[in-house]
Amino acid sequence: MQEPKMKAVEMVRAIREAHYAHLKALPPEAKIAFFREKARALHAELGRSEELPRDAAQPARTPRG
């Protein structure tokens, strides 16, 4: 069997670990802003609209208890 040219699982794990290390000490608002900026940049790269769907524009509220 031929060795794959791209190791997708390892690549995704490395990205997640880097994001975790960068975000672990930040408040929730900064984490949301980080991912929104990443999404905006990807949409710009793909030539898609930056407008979010209505339900995605506001973060979900979770009950605290």
N, CA, C, O and CB atoms as a CASP TS submission, in Angstrom:
PFRMAT TS
TARGET T0000
AUTHOR 0000-0000-0000
METHOD Language model
MODEL 1
PARENT N/A
ATOM      1  N   MET     1       0.839  -1.182   0.000  1.00  0.00           N
ATOM      2  CA  MET     1       0.000   0.000   0.000  1.00  0.00           C
ATOM      3  C   MET     1       0.887   1.249   0.000  1.00  0.00           C
ATOM      4  O   MET     1       1.906   1.304   0.688  1.00  0.00           O
ATOM      5  CB  MET     1      -0.956  -0.004   1.222  1.00  0.00           C
ATOM      6  N   GLN     2       0.483   2.233  -0.774  1.00  0.00           N
ATOM      7  CA  GLN     2       1.274   3.448  -0.927  1.00  0.00           C
ATOM      8  C   GLN     2       1.004   4.426   0.214  1.00  0.00           C
ATOM      9  O   GLN     2      -0.137   4.609   0.637  1.00  0.00           O
ATOM     10  CB  GLN     2       0.974   4.111  -2.273  1.00  0.00           C
ATOM     11  N   GLU     3       2.061   5.043   0.697  1.00  0.00           N
ATOM     12  CA  GLU     3       1.957   6.056   1.763  1.00  0.00           C
ATOM     13  C   GLU     3       1.182   7.265   1.236  1.00  0.00           C
ATOM     14  O   GLU     3       1.506   7.778   0.165  1.00  0.00           O
ATOM     15  CB  GLU     3       3.380   6.492   2.269  1.00  0.00           C
ATOM     16  N   PRO     4       0.151   7.735   1.977  1.00  0.00           N
ATOM     17  CA  PRO     4      -0.594   8.904   1.509  1.00  0.00           C
ATOM     18  C   PRO     4       0.303  10.144   1.489  1.00  0.00           C
ATOM     19  O   PRO     4       1.191  10.296   2.329  1.00  0.00           O
ATOM     20  CB  PRO     4      -1.828   9.151   2.404  1.00  0.00           C
ATOM     21  N   LYS     5       0.057  11.025   0.517  1.00  0.00           N
ATOM     22  CA  LYS     5       0.863  12.243   0.394  1.00  0.00           C
ATOM     23  C   LYS     5       0.519  13.254   1.479  1.00  0.00           C
ATOM     24  O   LYS     5       1.378  14.009   1.936  1.00  0.00           O
ATOM     25  CB  LYS     5       0.665  12.873  -0.981  1.00  0.00           C
ATOM     26  N   MET     6      -0.746  13.260   1.885  1.00  0.00           N
ATOM     27  CA  MET     6      -1.184  14.196   2.919  1.00  0.00           C
ATOM     28  C   MET     6      -1.764  13.390   4.083  1.00  0.00           C
ATOM     29  O   MET     6      -2.599  12.507   3.887  1.00  0.00           O
ATOM     30  CB  MET     6      -2.240  15.215   2.355  1.00  0.00           C
ATOM     31  N   LYS     7      -1.322  13.698   5.258  1.00  0.00           N
ATOM     32  CA  LYS     7      -1.822  13.015   6.453  1.00  0.00           C
ATOM     33  C   LYS     7      -2.844  13.930   7.106  1.00  0.00           C
ATOM     34  O   LYS     7      -2.508  14.738   7.971  1.00  0.00           O
ATOM     35  CB  LYS     7      -0.658  12.654   7.452  1.00  0.00           C
ATOM     36  N   ALA     8      -4.095  13.794   6.682  1.00  0.00           N
ATOM     37  CA  ALA     8      -5.164  14.711   7.086  1.00  0.00           C
ATOM     38  C   ALA     8      -5.427  14.676   8.582  1.00  0.00           C
ATOM     39  O   ALA     8      -5.590  15.727   9.202  1.00  0.00           O
ATOM     40  CB  ALA     8      -6.436  14.381   6.345  1.00  0.00           C
ATOM     41  N   VAL     9      -5.471  13.487   9.172  1.00  0.00           N
ATOM     42  CA  VAL     9      -5.779  13.385  10.612  1.00  0.00           C
ATOM     43  C   VAL     9      -4.718  14.103  11.426  1.00  0.00           C
ATOM     44  O   VAL     9      -5.042  14.861  12.340  1.00  0.00           O
ATOM     45  CB  VAL     9      -5.876  11.903  11.055  1.00  0.00           C
ATOM     46  N   GLU    10      -3.453  13.869  11.100  1.00  0.00           N
ATOM     47  CA  GLU    10      -2.373  14.527  11.828  1.00  0.00           C
ATOM     48  C   GLU    10      -2.421  16.041  11.623  1.00  0.00           C
ATOM     49  O   GLU    10      -2.160  16.805  12.553  1.00  0.00           O
ATOM     50  CB  GLU    10      -1.014  13.973  11.381  1.00  0.00           C
ATOM     51  N   MET    11      -2.752  16.470  10.408  1.00  0.00           N
ATOM     52  CA  MET    11      -2.836  17.897  10.122  1.00  0.00           C
ATOM     53  C   MET    11      -3.946  18.557  10.940  1.00  0.00           C
ATOM     54  O   MET    11      -3.745  19.629  11.512  1.00  0.00           O
ATOM     55  CB  MET    11      -3.073  18.126   8.627  1.00  0.00           C
ATOM     56  N   VAL    12      -5.113  17.920  10.996  1.00  0.00           N
ATOM     57  CA  VAL    12      -6.238  18.469  11.765  1.00  0.00           C
ATOM     58  C   VAL    12      -5.893  18.513  13.249  1.00  0.00           C
ATOM     59  O   VAL    12      -6.195  19.496  13.926  1.00  0.00           O
ATOM     60  CB  VAL    12      -7.519  17.630  11.540  1.00  0.00           C
ATOM     61  N   ARG    13      -5.273  17.475  13.750  1.00  0.00           N
ATOM     62  CA  ARG    13      -4.881  17.471  15.173  1.00  0.00           C
ATOM     63  C   ARG    13      -3.894  18.589  15.486  1.00  0.00           C
ATOM     64  O   ARG    13      -4.003  19.243  16.523  1.00  0.00           O
ATOM     65  CB  ARG    13      -4.264  16.117  15.553  1.00  0.00           C
ATOM     66  N   ALA    14      -2.938  18.809  14.599  1.00  0.00           N
ATOM     67  CA  ALA    14      -1.954  19.876  14.823  1.00  0.00           C
ATOM     68  C   ALA    14      -2.632  21.243  14.828  1.00  0.00           C
ATOM     69  O   ALA    14      -2.298  22.098  15.649  1.00  0.00           O
ATOM     70  CB  ALA    14      -0.854  19.834  13.743  1.00  0.00           C
ATOM     71  N   ILE    15      -3.582  21.453  13.915  1.00  0.00           N
ATOM     72  CA  ILE    15      -4.312  22.725  13.872  1.00  0.00           C
ATOM     73  C   ILE    15      -5.123  22.913  15.148  1.00  0.00           C
ATOM     74  O   ILE    15      -5.117  23.994  15.737  1.00  0.00           O
ATOM     75  CB  ILE    15      -5.238  22.783  12.637  1.00  0.00           C
ATOM     76  N   ARG    16      -5.820  21.866  15.575  1.00  0.00           N
ATOM     77  CA  ARG    16      -6.624  21.963  16.803  1.00  0.00           C
ATOM     78  C   ARG    16      -5.760  22.234  18.017  1.00  0.00           C
ATOM     79  O   ARG    16      -6.126  23.039  18.873  1.00  0.00           O
ATOM     80  CB  ARG    16      -7.423  20.684  17.020  1.00  0.00           C
ATOM     81  N   GLU    17      -4.613  21.569  18.100  1.00  0.00           N
ATOM     82  CA  GLU    17      -3.715  21.798  19.235  1.00  0.00           C
ATOM     83  C   GLU    17      -3.190  23.232  19.242  1.00  0.00           C
ATOM     84  O   GLU    17      -3.081  23.849  20.302  1.00  0.00           O
ATOM     85  CB  GLU    17      -2.543  20.809  19.196  1.00  0.00           C
ATOM     86  N   ALA    18      -2.865  23.758  18.066  1.00  0.00           N
ATOM     87  CA  ALA    18      -2.379  25.132  17.981  1.00  0.00           C
ATOM     88  C   ALA    18      -3.480  26.117  18.385  1.00  0.00           C
ATOM     89  O   ALA    18      -3.225  27.076  19.113  1.00  0.00           O
ATOM     90  CB  ALA    18      -1.879  25.439  16.555  1.00  0.00           C
ATOM     91  N   HIS    19      -4.699  25.873  17.909  1.00  0.00           N
ATOM     92  CA  HIS    19      -5.818  26.742  18.286  1.00  0.00           C
ATOM     93  C   HIS    19      -6.059  26.676  19.794  1.00  0.00           C
ATOM     94  O   HIS    19      -6.274  27.705  20.436  1.00  0.00           O
ATOM     95  CB  HIS    19      -7.101  26.342  17.520  1.00  0.00           C
ATOM     96  N   TYR    20      -6.023  25.472  20.358  1.00  0.00           N
ATOM     97  CA  TYR    20      -6.231  25.326  21.800  1.00  0.00           C
ATOM     98  C   TYR    20      -5.175  26.114  22.580  1.00  0.00           C
ATOM     99  O   TYR    20      -5.500  26.847  23.515  1.00  0.00           O
ATOM    100  CB  TYR    20      -6.192  23.836  22.204  1.00  0.00           C
ATOM    101  N   ALA    21      -3.919  25.957  22.189  1.00  0.00           N
ATOM    102  CA  ALA    21      -2.839  26.652  22.892  1.00  0.00           C
ATOM    103  C   ALA    21      -3.019  28.170  22.813  1.00  0.00           C
ATOM    104  O   ALA    21      -2.742  28.888  23.774  1.00  0.00           O
ATOM    105  CB  ALA    21      -1.475  26.250  22.307  1.00  0.00           C
ATOM    106  N   HIS    22      -3.482  28.643  21.667  1.00  0.00           N
ATOM    107  CA  HIS    22      -3.680  30.083  21.480  1.00  0.00           C
ATOM    108  C   HIS    22      -4.890  30.605  22.259  1.00  0.00           C
ATOM    109  O   HIS    22      -4.872  31.729  22.761  1.00  0.00           O
ATOM    110  CB  HIS    22      -3.849  30.398  19.996  1.00  0.00           C
ATOM    111  N   LEU    23      -5.938  29.785  22.356  1.00  0.00           N
ATOM    112  CA  LEU    23      -7.215  30.259  22.894  1.00  0.00           C
ATOM    113  C   LEU    23      -7.487  29.894  24.358  1.00  0.00           C
ATOM    114  O   LEU    23      -8.401  30.452  24.964  1.00  0.00           O
ATOM    115  CB  LEU    23      -8.312  29.722  22.060  1.00  0.00           C
ATOM    116  N   LYS    24      -6.727  28.987  24.925  1.00  0.00           N
ATOM    117  CA  LYS    24      -7.097  28.431  26.231  1.00  0.00           C
ATOM    118  C   LYS    24      -7.254  29.471  27.340  1.00  0.00           C
ATOM    119  O   LYS    24      -8.082  29.287  28.232  1.00  0.00           O
ATOM    120  CB  LYS    24      -6.072  27.432  26.648  1.00  0.00           C
ATOM    121  N   ALA    25      -6.493  30.539  27.309  1.00  0.00           N
ATOM    122  CA  ALA    25      -6.567  31.529  28.378  1.00  0.00           C
ATOM    123  C   ALA    25      -7.476  32.711  28.040  1.00  0.00           C
ATOM    124  O   ALA    25      -7.651  33.610  28.862  1.00  0.00           O
ATOM    125  CB  ALA    25      -5.185  32.033  28.694  1.00  0.00           C
ATOM    126  N   LEU    26      -8.048  32.717  26.854  1.00  0.00           N
ATOM    127  CA  LEU    26      -8.865  33.854  26.432  1.00  0.00           C
ATOM    128  C   LEU    26     -10.312  33.717  26.911  1.00  0.00           C
ATOM    129  O   LEU    26     -10.803  32.605  27.105  1.00  0.00           O
ATOM    130  CB  LEU    26      -8.830  33.991  24.909  1.00  0.00           C
ATOM    131  N   PRO    27     -10.985  34.840  27.098  1.00  0.00           N
ATOM    132  CA  PRO    27     -12.403  34.799  27.482  1.00  0.00           C
ATOM    133  C   PRO    27     -13.251  34.314  26.294  1.00  0.00           C
ATOM    134  O   PRO    27     -12.805  34.370  25.148  1.00  0.00           O
ATOM    135  CB  PRO    27     -12.887  36.210  27.962  1.00  0.00           C
ATOM    136  N   PRO    28     -14.460  33.844  26.571  1.00  0.00           N
ATOM    137  CA  PRO    28     -15.331  33.328  25.504  1.00  0.00           C
ATOM    138  C   PRO    28     -15.541  34.301  24.350  1.00  0.00           C
ATOM    139  O   PRO    28     -15.597  33.878  23.196  1.00  0.00           O
ATOM    140  CB  PRO    28     -16.663  32.963  26.079  1.00  0.00           C
ATOM    141  N   GLU    29     -15.658  35.594  24.639  1.00  0.00           N
ATOM    142  CA  GLU    29     -15.886  36.576  23.581  1.00  0.00           C
ATOM    143  C   GLU    29     -14.714  36.609  22.604  1.00  0.00           C
ATOM    144  O   GLU    29     -14.917  36.731  21.396  1.00  0.00           O
ATOM    145  CB  GLU    29     -16.111  37.969  24.182  1.00  0.00           C
ATOM    146  N   ALA    30     -13.502  36.503  23.115  1.00  0.00           N
ATOM    147  CA  ALA    30     -12.312  36.508  22.257  1.00  0.00           C
ATOM    148  C   ALA    30     -12.241  35.229  21.427  1.00  0.00           C
ATOM    149  O   ALA    30     -11.816  35.260  20.273  1.00  0.00           O
ATOM    150  CB  ALA    30     -11.034  36.661  23.106  1.00  0.00           C
ATOM    151  N   LYS    31     -12.659  34.102  22.014  1.00  0.00           N
ATOM    152  CA  LYS    31     -12.680  32.839  21.267  1.00  0.00           C
ATOM    153  C   LYS    31     -13.667  32.919  20.107  1.00  0.00           C
ATOM    154  O   LYS    31     -13.369  32.477  18.997  1.00  0.00           O
ATOM    155  CB  LYS    31     -13.047  31.664  22.197  1.00  0.00           C
ATOM    156  N   ILE    32     -14.833  33.481  20.370  1.00  0.00           N
ATOM    157  CA  ILE    32     -15.844  33.642  19.319  1.00  0.00           C
ATOM    158  C   ILE    32     -15.308  34.558  18.225  1.00  0.00           C
ATOM    159  O   ILE    32     -15.465  34.268  17.039  1.00  0.00           O
ATOM    160  CB  ILE    32     -17.166  34.211  19.904  1.00  0.00           C
ATOM    161  N   ALA    33     -14.682  35.652  18.613  1.00  0.00           N
ATOM    162  CA  ALA    33     -14.122  36.591  17.637  1.00  0.00           C
ATOM    163  C   ALA    33     -13.047  35.910  16.789  1.00  0.00           C
ATOM    164  O   ALA    33     -12.967  36.150  15.584  1.00  0.00           O
ATOM    165  CB  ALA    33     -13.535  37.828  18.352  1.00  0.00           C
ATOM    166  N   PHE    34     -12.235  35.075  17.399  1.00  0.00           N
ATOM    167  CA  PHE    34     -11.187  34.350  16.676  1.00  0.00           C
ATOM    168  C   PHE    34     -11.789  33.497  15.568  1.00  0.00           C
ATOM    169  O   PHE    34     -11.347  33.558  14.421  1.00  0.00           O
ATOM    170  CB  PHE    34     -10.375  33.468  17.641  1.00  0.00           C
ATOM    171  N   PHE    35     -12.806  32.697  15.916  1.00  0.00           N
ATOM    172  CA  PHE    35     -13.389  31.804  14.927  1.00  0.00           C
ATOM    173  C   PHE    35     -14.208  32.570  13.882  1.00  0.00           C
ATOM    174  O   PHE    35     -14.271  32.159  12.724  1.00  0.00           O
ATOM    175  CB  PHE    35     -14.262  30.765  15.615  1.00  0.00           C
ATOM    176  N   ARG    36     -14.816  33.649  14.275  1.00  0.00           N
ATOM    177  CA  ARG    36     -15.537  34.472  13.288  1.00  0.00           C
ATOM    178  C   ARG    36     -14.563  35.075  12.277  1.00  0.00           C
ATOM    179  O   ARG    36     -14.860  35.130  11.083  1.00  0.00           O
ATOM    180  CB  ARG    36     -16.335  35.599  13.994  1.00  0.00           C
ATOM    181  N   GLU    37     -13.413  35.523  12.749  1.00  0.00           N
ATOM    182  CA  GLU    37     -12.412  36.076  11.842  1.00  0.00           C
ATOM    183  C   GLU    37     -11.877  34.996  10.906  1.00  0.00           C
ATOM    184  O   GLU    37     -11.681  35.250   9.718  1.00  0.00           O
ATOM    185  CB  GLU    37     -11.261  36.711  12.636  1.00  0.00           C
ATOM    186  N   LYS    38     -11.640  33.807  11.423  1.00  0.00           N
ATOM    187  CA  LYS    38     -11.191  32.693  10.572  1.00  0.00           C
ATOM    188  C   LYS    38     -12.236  32.391   9.506  1.00  0.00           C
ATOM    189  O   LYS    38     -11.890  32.173   8.345  1.00  0.00           O
ATOM    190  CB  LYS    38     -10.912  31.426  11.422  1.00  0.00           C
ATOM    191  N   ALA    39     -13.510  32.377   9.886  1.00  0.00           N
ATOM    192  CA  ALA    39     -14.588  32.117   8.933  1.00  0.00           C
ATOM    193  C   ALA    39     -14.668  33.232   7.896  1.00  0.00           C
ATOM    194  O   ALA    39     -14.851  32.959   6.710  1.00  0.00           O
ATOM    195  CB  ALA    39     -15.934  31.972   9.664  1.00  0.00           C
ATOM    196  N   ARG    40     -14.533  34.493   8.334  1.00  0.00           N
ATOM    197  CA  ARG    40     -14.575  35.619   7.415  1.00  0.00           C
ATOM    198  C   ARG    40     -13.454  35.524   6.389  1.00  0.00           C
ATOM    199  O   ARG    40     -13.672  35.751   5.199  1.00  0.00           O
ATOM    200  CB  ARG    40     -14.482  36.935   8.180  1.00  0.00           C
ATOM    201  N   ALA    41     -12.257  35.188   6.854  1.00  0.00           N
ATOM    202  CA  ALA    41     -11.112  35.071   5.953  1.00  0.00           C
ATOM    203  C   ALA    41     -11.318  33.939   4.946  1.00  0.00           C
ATOM    204  O   ALA    41     -10.980  34.086   3.771  1.00  0.00           O
ATOM    205  CB  ALA    41      -9.825  34.836   6.754  1.00  0.00           C
ATOM    206  N   LEU    42     -11.864  32.828   5.394  1.00  0.00           N
ATOM    207  CA  LEU    42     -12.130  31.711   4.493  1.00  0.00           C
ATOM    208  C   LEU    42     -13.179  32.086   3.463  1.00  0.00           C
ATOM    209  O   LEU    42     -13.029  31.773   2.282  1.00  0.00           O
ATOM    210  CB  LEU    42     -12.581  30.483   5.278  1.00  0.00           C
ATOM    211  N   HIS    43     -14.239  32.751   3.896  1.00  0.00           N
ATOM    212  CA  HIS    43     -15.287  33.184   2.968  1.00  0.00           C
ATOM    213  C   HIS    43     -14.718  34.154   1.938  1.00  0.00           C
ATOM    214  O   HIS    43     -15.080  34.089   0.763  1.00  0.00           O
ATOM    215  CB  HIS    43     -16.455  33.843   3.735  1.00  0.00           C
ATOM    216  N   ALA    44     -13.841  35.042   2.359  1.00  0.00           N
ATOM    217  CA  ALA    44     -13.215  35.984   1.429  1.00  0.00           C
ATOM    218  C   ALA    44     -12.345  35.233   0.421  1.00  0.00           C
ATOM    219  O   ALA    44     -12.347  35.548  -0.769  1.00  0.00           O
ATOM    220  CB  ALA    44     -12.369  37.029   2.198  1.00  0.00           C
ATOM    221  N   GLU    45     -11.610  34.248   0.902  1.00  0.00           N
ATOM    222  CA  GLU    45     -10.758  33.450   0.021  1.00  0.00           C
ATOM    223  C   GLU    45     -11.581  32.672  -1.000  1.00  0.00           C
ATOM    224  O   GLU    45     -11.166  32.505  -2.147  1.00  0.00           O
ATOM    225  CB  GLU    45      -9.903  32.488   0.841  1.00  0.00           C
ATOM    226  N   LEU    46     -12.744  32.201  -0.578  1.00  0.00           N
ATOM    227  CA  LEU    46     -13.602  31.421  -1.463  1.00  0.00           C
ATOM    228  C   LEU    46     -14.521  32.296  -2.313  1.00  0.00           C
ATOM    229  O   LEU    46     -15.212  31.801  -3.203  1.00  0.00           O
ATOM    230  CB  LEU    46     -14.429  30.455  -0.651  1.00  0.00           C
ATOM    231  N   GLY    47     -14.526  33.599  -2.033  1.00  0.00           N
ATOM    232  CA  GLY    47     -15.368  34.515  -2.790  1.00  0.00           C
ATOM    233  C   GLY    47     -16.824  34.458  -2.404  1.00  0.00           C
ATOM    234  O   GLY    47     -17.697  34.745  -3.223  1.00  0.00           O
ATOM    235  N   ARG    48     -17.099  34.094  -1.178  1.00  0.00           N
ATOM    236  CA  ARG    48     -18.471  34.022  -0.689  1.00  0.00           C
ATOM    237  C   ARG    48     -18.822  35.277   0.094  1.00  0.00           C
ATOM    238  O   ARG    48     -17.948  36.042   0.501  1.00  0.00           O
ATOM    239  CB  ARG    48     -18.671  32.778   0.184  1.00  0.00           C
ATOM    240  N   SER    49     -20.125  35.469   0.295  1.00  0.00           N
ATOM    241  CA  SER    49     -20.596  36.600   1.084  1.00  0.00           C
ATOM    242  C   SER    49     -20.129  36.449   2.520  1.00  0.00           C
ATOM    243  O   SER    49     -20.070  35.340   3.052  1.00  0.00           O
ATOM    244  CB  SER    49     -22.132  36.713   1.022  1.00  0.00           C
ATOM    245  N   GLU    50     -19.798  37.569   3.144  1.00  0.00           N
ATOM    246  CA  GLU    50     -19.380  37.546   4.548  1.00  0.00           C
ATOM    247  C   GLU    50     -20.565  37.594   5.494  1.00  0.00           C
ATOM    248  O   GLU    50     -20.404  37.423   6.703  1.00  0.00           O
ATOM    249  CB  GLU    50     -18.449  38.707   4.839  1.00  0.00           C
ATOM    250  N   GLU    51     -21.743  37.823   4.961  1.00  0.00           N
ATOM    251  CA  GLU    51     -22.923  37.947   5.811  1.00  0.00           C
ATOM    252  C   GLU    51     -23.261  36.605   6.442  1.00  0.00           C
ATOM    253  O   GLU    51     -23.327  35.578   5.766  1.00  0.00           O
ATOM    254  CB  GLU    51     -24.121  38.477   5.006  1.00  0.00           C
ATOM    255  N   LEU    52     -23.472  36.636   7.744  1.00  0.00           N
ATOM    256  CA  LEU    52     -23.845  35.420   8.464  1.00  0.00           C
ATOM    257  C   LEU    52     -25.353  35.196   8.378  1.00  0.00           C
ATOM    258  O   LEU    52     -26.120  36.155   8.297  1.00  0.00           O
ATOM    259  CB  LEU    52     -23.397  35.502   9.939  1.00  0.00           C
ATOM    260  N   PRO    53     -25.778  33.937   8.396  1.00  0.00           N
ATOM    261  CA  PRO    53     -27.216  33.694   8.507  1.00  0.00           C
ATOM    262  C   PRO    53     -27.735  34.297   9.801  1.00  0.00           C
ATOM    263  O   PRO    53     -26.989  34.419  10.773  1.00  0.00           O
ATOM    264  CB  PRO    53     -27.530  32.179   8.448  1.00  0.00           C
ATOM    265  N   ARG    54     -28.984  34.666   9.822  1.00  0.00           N
ATOM    266  CA  ARG    54     -29.554  35.352  10.999  1.00  0.00           C
ATOM    267  C   ARG    54     -29.321  34.600  12.301  1.00  0.00           C
ATOM    268  O   ARG    54     -28.917  35.208  13.292  1.00  0.00           O
ATOM    269  CB  ARG    54     -31.039  35.557  10.808  1.00  0.00           C
ATOM    270  N   ASP    55     -29.565  33.295  12.324  1.00  0.00           N
ATOM    271  CA  ASP    55     -29.431  32.540  13.567  1.00  0.00           C
ATOM    272  C   ASP    55     -27.967  32.371  13.980  1.00  0.00           C
ATOM    273  O   ASP    55     -27.706  32.080  15.147  1.00  0.00           O
ATOM    274  CB  ASP    55     -30.087  31.173  13.419  1.00  0.00           C
ATOM    275  N   ALA    56     -27.015  32.538  13.084  1.00  0.00           N
ATOM    276  CA  ALA    56     -25.602  32.399  13.424  1.00  0.00           C
ATOM    277  C   ALA    56     -24.978  33.724  13.851  1.00  0.00           C
ATOM    278  O   ALA    56     -23.850  33.749  14.342  1.00  0.00           O
ATOM    279  CB  ALA    56     -24.839  31.831  12.244  1.00  0.00           C
ATOM    280  N   ALA    57     -25.699  34.816  13.669  1.00  0.00           N
ATOM    281  CA  ALA    57     -25.137  36.128  13.968  1.00  0.00           C
ATOM    282  C   ALA    57     -24.948  36.352  15.470  1.00  0.00           C
ATOM    283  O   ALA    57     -24.054  37.094  15.876  1.00  0.00           O
ATOM    284  CB  ALA    57     -26.030  37.211  13.399  1.00  0.00           C
ATOM    285  N   GLN    58     -25.769  35.726  16.280  1.00  0.00           N
ATOM    286  CA  GLN    58     -25.663  35.869  17.728  1.00  0.00           C
ATOM    287  C   GLN    58     -25.224  34.551  18.342  1.00  0.00           C
ATOM    288  O   GLN    58     -25.701  33.492  17.932  1.00  0.00           O
ATOM    289  CB  GLN    58     -27.003  36.330  18.338  1.00  0.00           C
ATOM    290  N   PRO    59     -24.326  34.594  19.316  1.00  0.00           N
ATOM    291  CA  PRO    59     -23.920  33.347  19.964  1.00  0.00           C
ATOM    292  C   PRO    59     -25.089  32.728  20.729  1.00  0.00           C
ATOM    293  O   PRO    59     -25.948  33.430  21.263  1.00  0.00           O
ATOM    294  CB  PRO    59     -22.736  33.596  20.915  1.00  0.00           C
ATOM    295  N   ALA    60     -25.098  31.428  20.765  1.00  0.00           N
ATOM    296  CA  ALA    60     -26.163  30.722  21.484  1.00  0.00           C
ATOM    297  C   ALA    60     -26.054  31.006  22.979  1.00  0.00           C
ATOM    298  O   ALA    60     -24.957  31.067  23.535  1.00  0.00           O
ATOM    299  CB  ALA    60     -26.091  29.194  21.215  1.00  0.00           C
ATOM    300  N   ARG    61     -27.167  31.172  23.596  1.00  0.00           N
ATOM    301  CA  ARG    61     -27.197  31.379  25.043  1.00  0.00           C
ATOM    302  C   ARG    61     -27.436  30.029  25.714  1.00  0.00           C
ATOM    303  O   ARG    61     -28.336  29.279  25.336  1.00  0.00           O
ATOM    304  CB  ARG    61     -28.305  32.416  25.451  1.00  0.00           C
ATOM    305  N   THR    62     -26.629  29.744  26.695  1.00  0.00           N
ATOM    306  CA  THR    62     -26.804  28.486  27.416  1.00  0.00           C
ATOM    307  C   THR    62     -27.201  28.791  28.847  1.00  0.00           C
ATOM    308  O   THR    62     -26.679  29.727  29.453  1.00  0.00           O
ATOM    309  CB  THR    62     -25.511  27.627  27.375  1.00  0.00           C
ATOM    310  N   PRO    63     -28.122  28.009  29.391  1.00  0.00           N
ATOM    311  CA  PRO    63     -28.529  28.261  30.778  1.00  0.00           C
ATOM    312  C   PRO    63     -27.382  27.946  31.736  1.00  0.00           C
ATOM    313  O   PRO    63     -26.627  26.994  31.535  1.00  0.00           O
ATOM    314  CB  PRO    63     -29.775  27.419  31.142  1.00  0.00           C
ATOM    315  N   ARG    64     -27.273  28.735  32.741  1.00  0.00           N
ATOM    316  CA  ARG    64     -26.248  28.475  33.760  1.00  0.00           C
ATOM    317  C   ARG    64     -26.935  27.955  35.011  1.00  0.00           C
ATOM    318  O   ARG    64     -27.973  28.465  35.433  1.00  0.00           O
ATOM    319  CB  ARG    64     -25.414  29.763  34.077  1.00  0.00           C
ATOM    320  N   GLY    65     -26.353  26.969  35.569  1.00  0.00           N
ATOM    321  CA  GLY    65     -27.036  26.439  36.727  1.00  0.00           C
ATOM    322  C   GLY    65     -26.194  25.775  37.641  1.00  0.00           C
ATOM    323  O   GLY    65     -26.662  25.281  38.666  1.00  0.00           O
TER
END
